Amino acid sequence: MTCVGPENPDQARLLRLLRDDGPRSRVELGDAVGLSRTRLVAEVGRLVAQGLVETAGPAASRGGRRSSLLRVAARVRFAGIAVGPAQVDVALTDGELNVLARRREPVDVRLGPEPTLARALELLGKLRAELGVGPLTGVGVALPAPVAFREGAPVSPPALPGWHGYGVRDALAAELGCPVLVDNDANVLALGEQHTGTGRAFDDFLYLKLGTAVGCGLVLGGTLHRGATSGAGAIGHLRLADDGPRCACGENGCLEAYCSDDALVREALAAVGAGRSAALAARSAGTGTLTVADVGKAAVAGDAAAQALIRDAARRLGRVLVGLVNFVNPGIVIIGGAASGVGPTMLAEIRSVVYRRSPPLATGSLPIVLSDLDDSAAMVGAARLISDNVFAAP
Ligand SMILES: [Zn+2]
């Protein structure tokens, strides 16, 4: 296994600074980390000797002699792998976590971890060949599943039957010969927000992931909070009602059973069946089915039934969020993953519930916003996950 990495906390800080802020001159780096000139030169020299940092060209002059910019070396290459409920998505990034190349493919994840991961490795191999990328510095993996972080394995994942307890991290690390970390998708997306999204400006934020599954990533004091057994943020299966709709986990009345994409579609089909929406009926005509995108389009077009069922789901999310924001007191709530057309209606209702039901100390100035990242957020987040680990002091 290629083991490169910083030798001490100062080198780790320098690497993270170059990763997060891009090329910097020695003077700027010294100011930012508060190191003496001599010490800085020594630490940078070690990072250059290890092949982690390189010269990027001349820096803008500050009036003194010309200095050169430093950056994370071009040989530092991370990869992100995101397994979705029906696809794999892989990308290569540079040391600043910019996506250099990416491939996505539909995959039947129910066939189990081995064929799915083999496909991901194949796609990654193609990307590396195309870009001429040698050994990878590290790989981050997002799974649509609860993940035991220390073991690098999913735990009883409803969306990934047959994956329970499979050592995804160790299997990939053995194949790739580099460090690998695995986490659930809500956490990885929160890291994507932290690196390149709205979360960048906040030390404490809550990322609410909607879509096929509902989850939450929590960044506290600038660090992703996983909890004692990496179960933090698993809000999708909080029980709202014992007699509620059936959930993918086998229980009834979970938050996810009210608010996931499938739940919205279920309610939309019920509205069609009850003759409450001509717009949804027209969209389902012929096939007898609907997608969450249909629900979003009907809502945007002003269909009252579609809007009402989105608001109803959002109200339940809002009530859960009231508890979370009062307990955690985040600086911002970022909501991602909502289907196009669904997000704005959902956001308006969530805001209304949270602001109405919370005491002012926790929510007086709390922004609640939709994520402005595109669907590469998981790739950036996965790269961030592993780079935080590789760029850490031993
Ligand atoms: Zn459930």
Residues whose N, C-alpha, C, O or C-beta is under 5 A from the ligand:
A	BS01	ZN	G236 H237 C247 A248 C249 E251 C254
